């Protein structure tokens, strides 16, 4: 980003331009190109619920209980009042939809929602309306239909369950930093000074998944982020520790029903 003086300027926070809590509408949409903004939005919260759409690139959303990647044809729904942070890839272009409390019957927990092409286009159309202007009748009707349709969208299981328990948090941090680490449950139990049986029970208790299923979900979440940012299947499979791109593609297709190429072409 270059300032008018010609000097390099630091990217600003995406909330420097407006505060959603100041807005008095059922819903407001904005588009953001993160070449102009900071790549990380630290933990924050607002009274409105927030839907995050990735138009290009990827965004990682973190809450106390999970980590989400925004995939194609989906959005991350964050209920109002929930502390969260976002980190985006350098090529990210996002759209945010802020929804006033009680304006729509949307989930009370953070989740991945399917987003139909119609909903996506209505959000982009709403983003063209200045946030400080009054809504005309046509736009008000569109917002009502948008919120009614969004409330009907199914939830997708594309999150990584997280935990504030220090043992699980330590394993999560280590594998997010080095996802190719192939240590098994016995090794991780020794690493966090627990018995294998105790760690196995704790993992299910804290995340709802066995260690093997949880690690596969972590790989899937990382893969979605990296592929959306432009990485190749070959580099992602290598970074995740797969023996071959074919093995990675098999995992990906088993989880999402499509190969990476078909998934990101849809």
KEMIZA-968312 format. One line per 3 residues: number of its first residue (from 1); their letters; for each residue y negated, z, x of C-alpha. Coordinates in Angstrom, 1 decimal. Layout:
NUM	A	Y Z X; ...
! end
This chain:
1	XXX	0.0 0.0 0.0; -3.4 -1.0 1.4; -6.6 0.7 0.3
4	XXX	-9.8 -1.3 -0.4; -11.1 -0.3 3.1; -8.2 -2.1 4.6
7	XXX	-6.6 1.1 5.9; -3.0 2.0 5.1; -2.8 4.5 2.3
10	XXX	-0.1 7.0 1.5; 1.9 6.1 -1.7; 0.8 8.3 -4.5
13	XXX	2.8 10.3 -7.0; 3.8 8.4 -10.1; 2.1 11.2 -12.1
16	XXX	-1.2 10.8 -10.4; -2.3 8.2 -12.9; -1.4 10.1 -16.0
19	XXX	0.2 13.3 -17.2; 2.7 12.8 -20.1; 2.0 16.3 -21.4
22	XXX	-1.6 15.1 -22.3; -0.3 12.3 -24.5; -0.3 12.6 -28.3
25	XXX	2.1 9.9 -29.5; 5.7 9.9 -30.6; 6.6 7.8 -27.5
28	XXX	4.8 6.3 -24.5; 6.2 3.8 -22.0; 5.1 3.0 -18.5
31	XXX	6.3 0.6 -15.8; 6.3 1.6 -12.1; 6.7 -0.4 -8.9
34	XXX	7.8 2.1 -6.3; 6.3 0.1 -3.5; 3.1 1.7 -4.7
37	XXX	4.4 5.3 -5.2; 6.2 8.0 -3.3; 10.0 7.4 -3.2
40	XXX	10.7 10.9 -4.2; 9.4 12.9 -7.2; 10.1 16.6 -6.5
43	XXX	11.6 18.8 -9.1; 9.3 19.0 -12.2; 9.5 19.2 -15.9
46	XXX	7.5 18.2 -19.0; 7.6 18.9 -22.7; 8.5 15.3 -23.6
49	XXX	12.0 13.9 -23.2; 12.2 11.1 -20.7; 14.3 8.0 -20.5
52	XXX	14.5 6.3 -17.1; 15.3 2.6 -17.0; 15.9 0.7 -13.7
55	XXX	14.5 -2.8 -13.9; 15.4 -3.4 -10.3; 16.8 -1.2 -7.5
58	XXX	18.1 2.3 -8.2; 17.0 5.8 -9.0; 18.9 9.1 -8.4
61	XXX	18.2 11.9 -10.9; 19.2 15.4 -10.1; 19.3 18.5 -12.3
64	XXX	21.0 21.8 -11.8; 24.2 20.6 -13.4; 24.5 17.0 -12.3
67	XXX	23.5 13.9 -10.3; 22.9 10.6 -12.2; 22.4 7.1 -11.0
70	XXX	20.7 4.7 -13.4; 23.0 1.6 -13.7; 22.3 -1.7 -15.4
73	XXX	22.2 -1.7 -19.2; 21.8 2.0 -19.2; 19.2 4.7 -18.9
76	XXX	19.1 8.4 -17.9; 18.0 10.6 -20.7; 16.3 13.9 -19.7
79	XXX	15.5 16.3 -22.5; 12.1 17.9 -22.6; 11.7 21.1 -20.6
82	XXX	14.6 20.3 -18.2; 13.7 20.7 -14.5; 14.7 17.5 -12.6
85	XXX	13.9 15.4 -9.5; 14.0 11.7 -9.0; 14.6 9.7 -5.8
88	XXX	14.3 5.9 -5.8; 15.2 3.1 -3.5; 12.4 1.2 -1.8
91	XXX	12.9 -1.8 -4.0; 12.9 0.1 -7.2; 11.0 -1.0 -10.3
94	XXX	11.4 1.5 -13.2; 10.3 2.0 -16.7; 9.8 5.4 -18.2
97	XXX	9.9 6.2 -21.9; 8.4 9.6 -22.8; 9.4 10.9 -26.2
100	XXX	7.7 13.8 -28.0; 9.9 16.7 -29.1; 11.3 16.2 -32.6
103	XXX	10.3 12.6 -32.6; 13.9 11.4 -32.4; 17.4 13.0 -32.6
106	XXX	18.3 12.5 -29.0; 20.8 14.5 -26.9; 19.9 18.0 -25.8
109	XXX	21.6 17.6 -22.4; 20.9 15.2 -19.6; 23.1 12.1 -19.9
112	XXX	23.5 8.4 -19.3; 22.8 6.3 -22.5; 23.7 2.7 -23.1
115	XXX	20.5 0.7 -23.6; 20.8 -2.5 -25.7; 18.8 -5.6 -24.8
118	XXX	16.6 -5.1 -27.9; 15.8 -1.5 -26.9; 15.0 -2.6 -23.4
121	XXX	12.6 -5.3 -24.6; 10.9 -2.9 -27.0; 10.3 -0.4 -24.2
124	XXX	8.8 -3.1 -22.0; 6.6 -4.2 -24.9; 5.4 -0.6 -25.4
127	XXX	4.7 -0.4 -21.7; 2.1 -3.1 -22.2; 0.1 -0.9 -24.6
130	XXX	-2.5 1.2 -22.7; -1.5 4.9 -22.7; -5.0 6.0 -23.8
133	XXX	-5.3 3.7 -26.8; -4.6 4.3 -30.4; -1.4 2.6 -31.8
136	XXX	-1.9 0.0 -34.4; 0.4 -0.2 -37.5; 2.6 -2.9 -35.9
139	XXX	3.2 -0.9 -32.7; 3.7 2.3 -34.6; 6.5 0.6 -36.7
142	XXX	8.1 -0.7 -33.5; 8.1 2.7 -31.9; 9.8 4.1 -35.0
145	XXX	12.5 1.4 -34.8; 12.9 1.9 -31.1; 13.5 5.7 -31.4
148	XXX	15.9 5.2 -34.4; 17.9 2.7 -32.4; 17.8 4.8 -29.2
151	XXX	19.3 7.7 -31.1; 22.3 5.5 -32.0; 23.2 4.6 -28.4
154	XXX	26.5 5.9 -27.0; 26.7 8.2 -24.0; 28.3 6.9 -20.8
157	XXX	30.2 9.1 -18.3; 28.3 8.0 -15.2; 27.2 11.3 -13.7
160	XXX	28.5 13.5 -10.9; 28.9 17.1 -12.2; 27.1 19.5 -9.9
163	XXX	27.1 23.2 -9.4; 24.8 25.9 -8.1; 27.8 27.8 -6.7
166	XXX	27.3 27.9 -3.0; 30.8 26.7 -2.1; 30.7 23.7 -4.4
169	XXX	27.1 23.0 -3.4; 28.1 23.0 0.3; 30.9 20.5 -0.3
172	XXX	28.6 18.3 -2.5; 25.9 18.2 0.2; 28.4 17.4 2.9
175	XXX	30.0 14.5 1.0; 26.7 13.1 -0.2; 25.6 13.0 3.4
178	XXX	28.9 11.6 4.7; 30.8 10.1 1.8; 33.4 8.5 4.1
181	XXX	34.7 12.1 5.0; 38.3 12.0 3.9; 39.2 15.7 4.3
184	XXX	41.5 16.8 1.6; 41.4 20.0 -0.6; 43.2 22.0 2.0
187	XXX	40.7 21.0 4.7; 37.7 21.8 2.4; 39.1 25.1 1.4
190	XXX	39.3 26.1 5.1; 35.8 24.8 5.6; 34.3 27.0 2.9
193	XXX	36.6 30.0 3.7; 38.7 29.9 0.6; 42.3 29.5 -0.3
196	XXX	43.4 26.1 -1.5; 44.4 27.6 -4.9; 41.0 29.4 -5.3
199	XXX	39.0 26.2 -4.4; 41.1 24.1 -6.8; 40.4 26.5 -9.6
202	XXX	36.7 26.9 -8.8; 36.2 23.1 -8.7; 37.6 22.7 -12.2
205	XXX	35.7 25.7 -13.4; 32.4 24.5 -12.1; 32.6 20.7 -12.6
208	XXX	35.3 20.2 -15.2; 37.1 17.8 -12.8; 39.9 18.1 -10.2
211	XXX	38.7 17.6 -6.6; 40.3 14.1 -6.4; 38.6 12.9 -9.6
214	XXX	35.3 14.6 -8.7; 35.3 12.8 -5.3; 36.1 9.4 -6.9
217	XXX	33.1 10.0 -9.3; 30.9 10.8 -6.3; 32.0 7.6 -4.6
220	XXX	31.2 5.7 -7.9; 27.7 7.2 -8.2; 26.9 6.4 -4.5
223	XXX	28.3 2.9 -4.9; 26.1 2.2 -8.0; 23.0 3.3 -6.1
226	XXX	23.8 1.3 -2.9; 24.8 -1.9 -4.7; 21.7 -1.7 -6.9
229	XXX	19.6 -1.4 -3.8; 21.0 -4.7 -2.4; 23.9 -3.5 -0.2
232	XXX	27.0 -5.7 0.0; 30.5 -4.7 -1.3; 31.7 -4.8 2.3
235	XXX	29.1 -2.3 3.6; 29.5 0.0 0.6; 33.3 0.1 0.9
238	XXX	33.0 0.8 4.6; 30.4 3.6 4.1; 32.7 5.2 1.5
241	XXX	35.7 5.2 3.8; 37.8 2.6 2.0; 40.4 0.8 4.0
244	XXX	39.2 -2.6 2.7; 36.7 -4.1 0.2; 39.7 -4.9 -2.0
247	XXX	40.6 -1.2 -2.3; 37.0 -0.3 -3.2; 36.8 -3.1 -5.8
250	XXX	40.1 -1.8 -7.4; 38.5 1.7 -7.7; 35.3 0.3 -9.1
253	XXX	37.0 -1.9 -11.7; 39.3 0.9 -12.8; 36.3 3.1 -13.4
256	XXX	33.9 0.7 -15.0; 36.1 -2.1 -16.3; 34.5 -4.8 -14.2
259	XXX	34.3 -5.8 -10.5; 31.0 -5.0 -8.8; 29.9 -8.7 -9.0
262	XXX	30.5 -8.9 -12.7; 29.0 -5.5 -13.4; 25.7 -6.3 -11.8
265	XX	25.6 -9.8 -13.2; 25.9 -8.5 -16.8
! end
